[in-house]
Amino acid sequence: MKPRRLASALVASLLVAALSSCDGSTRATADDGTRATVVVNAEVYTLDPDRPWARAFAYDADGKIIAVGTEPDVRAKAGSGATVIDARGNTVLPGFQDTHLHVPEAGINRDLCFMESGQTLAAYEDMAADCAAEQPDSAWVRAAGPSIFDLLDADEAPIDVLDRAIPDRPALILDDLGHAVWTNTLGLKAAGIAPDAANPQGGIYGRDPDTGRLNGLVLENAQQRLRNAAAPDDETVYRGLLVALDELAKNGITSVSDAGGFWGQNHPAAWQRALQENELSVRAVNSLYVYPDHPMDQQLSELKKRFSDDPDSLLRFNTAKIYVDGILDLGTAWMLKPYDKPIDPEHPSGFPYFQRDQLRSYVDELHRIGYRMEFHVIGDAATREALDAVEAIDADPGQIADRRHRTTHTYLVHPDDIERFKELGVIADFQAGPEAIDAAYHEQLSQAIGDRAFDLIPTKKLIAAGARVSLSSDWDADPLSPFGIIERSVTRDSNAVDNVATALRLVTLDAAYALGQDDTTGSIEIGKQADYTVVDQNILKIPVDRVDQTKVLVTVLAGHPTYQAESFDR
């Protein structure tokens, strides 16, 4: 299946007008008789340790790289009829690979009615009513933005406020952290949540501390029942996916692992449609969400049916997304030692989504099916639990390591667990979001967890211990740009990556390793796929504080252009 192409006029501009053919012909043959394309006049950073820099490279009609090196040598290999792409002295990098982001959701959320956080209940009530007025024909009113702390600190039950603002339809309002929602009475009813419902596995139904009445705030895995009930229709999800795919191409991204995987909201169908309609413009090595409160046998049967791992396809569902815990801000991240100031006195150390035996059974069975695990871990207890679950898999240790299970976020790692990543072959995936690495945030967080707040996201420590590491965006919770990720990971106050070259590898070749495709992507080498991006400055030769200013000019997947900046067109 070929990747999504640009509009025909733009392709013509990119490959014929703006980029010239060496003999005026658009038909090209390599020395083996296949059509070929040559990229010349470029600073090519290959990430091949034997040849880190080149001036040109060529690939055949199937997008496989056939030559890398000097321009004369590459032209000779490509043949006299090759189409020539003039990079105009710009830098060429391997396409970026984002190992953790939320693709359809990022597109869908752009159209959500937004409610600014930091407001009074009265202001939220007005905004919720306005959002309802903007969606007169929708079965559910959907919005996003409030801070759950604004709602918790109020004198009135949040559910009563929302009932007044939206009395005629169920409502789902996403909080600003992604781990809680605010709903009304009709929302609880539509989702089948009874007034006396017990907390589901891995989640919390907020209640009035005095009366025990549901207050409309729903945390962690308990959200999923509401999110599934309020899920947008398939066409909305598909449009959101296409919007997000365009944004990925603009950022030079050629491979992703969608971390949502909400099959309960039919997200996989949107990806499958994009593949079938030739609209998929990335390699998608995607996750499927494991629901902690679903019957295990039924869920394993469903996940077995949904598993796919064809290396020749742009779309695979071969990763199981397992939340081990929540987040520090809500006090739901699972800690080895209690919070200094617990947010929830009933869970002084946070809590796990899964019971230990339940988690280990899932991990063992999913590994047997063929899945790679992606564990959401924030607290140090969650990190240890994920490592323990991998260690308990009933398989040969080498085979376990070869599967390339990974943790993501990986905020806190106990010193005793640092070496275990390398020993078990578990990859540590990190994000360098603006807030997460901010010293002011660490200081604020220290009020809840003490000095542990000053050792968040230990990227440098894991690299030094010889562990496999990758960097990702967590878009749309954090910015998407790979250049911002690179710059922040190098310039952060603590646990910084050593240099730009290392950070670049973590979002290209090492990310490809995490996705199990480093044999075919992640670097510009003979035999690999022509997934690359042309950018306007050499990020390895400029001050690090200018890296985030880099602009993508062209993005190419398997030899097919998926994006071209207007500034690159003649």
C-alpha angles and dihedrals in degrees: 000000000000120000123253113286130217119250109290095248091054092047089053090050093049100044104028114021107025090033117044134220115232094231102021092260124120091199112090135184130190119216088271091058098259124122113264142191125208126205111205140169091041141129096229115194101195104180086223104132091211093054111015094169133039138165098219146007137186137209135190131240091276091057095252116143111242103173140019126180140058120007096247093049093046093047090051092052093046095051134237095285097054121135107242124215112200107210089193094228094304126136122265119205132178111268113273119252119208111202097188127032140115106243109175091035091053090056095042093047092058088073097044118115104256124221116193114234125231094058136133120254090253091055092048089050091055092046092049090052090050090051090052090051090053090056104047096153101040121109090219129032106230125192141144144205116070122125112240088218091061087055096043093050094052125107094230129062108262091225091060091052092051092044089059094044095046110020099154106051141031114266134206117191117180117217123232094258101052095235101089140041135201118221141170132233092271089051092055090048094048090051091049095245108150122211090248096043116144119231110274121235108287096007147080133222105209115235139184105264092223104040102023090230117149109260100198096254114118122186138201118331091358085074093068096075090056095041091052092049093048096040114141118247121273094259092054091050091049093050089048090052093052091049090051093047090056089053092050091053091049088057096051094251117150102166133038143171108215104218099196101068093170100173087169086068092042094244094146090063091063091055092047091051091050089053093048093047093048091245099119109112100177139049102256117203094177140191132229118212119243109216111215094207099048120102105269099225093049094047094047089051090051093047091048090055092048097048115114130167110165105154090203092059125085088221128059133163100200103128129085114213108214121182108208094179145345131252137297095237092064095038089244097113107108113242132191089223125033122266113267086232109019115211090205113037090200089062106035092167097035117247143259123248091222135039111245098250090043092053094047092049091051093047093048094048095043090049088052090053089052103260126146111219123232108191120199102217128170108151123059091243089056092050091051092046091054092049091047091051092053091047090052094056110123097235141090110293091233092053090049091052091047090058088066100219112189145195119222131208087011092187098167129027121177112232090244090060100049095089093043093074092066093039093054097035091240115155119225111218117195139183125212098204117173095248098039093059096038114118091216090057091050090051091050092047091050088072088068104034105017121218091351086082091070095061100055123146097010097202095149093049093052092048091049089051090057096251122148109253136186134183124220139172109235085214128212092027086056134018117291103216113116088206091059089049091051094047096046094046090056099040101042116121097244138018089020122172110250100244147342093267091059093046091048090054090051091059096042123024098015090045088052088053090053089052093048095244105098089115090066106023143020099075139044102253137135111277096024128106120271096246105148147135132219113218134187100239139031102249091195092062104042131077109281092238088066097053094092089058091066116123126212112230101177136006122198129187119194089341094308119112115237099173140019124180116230089234089064094055122090 
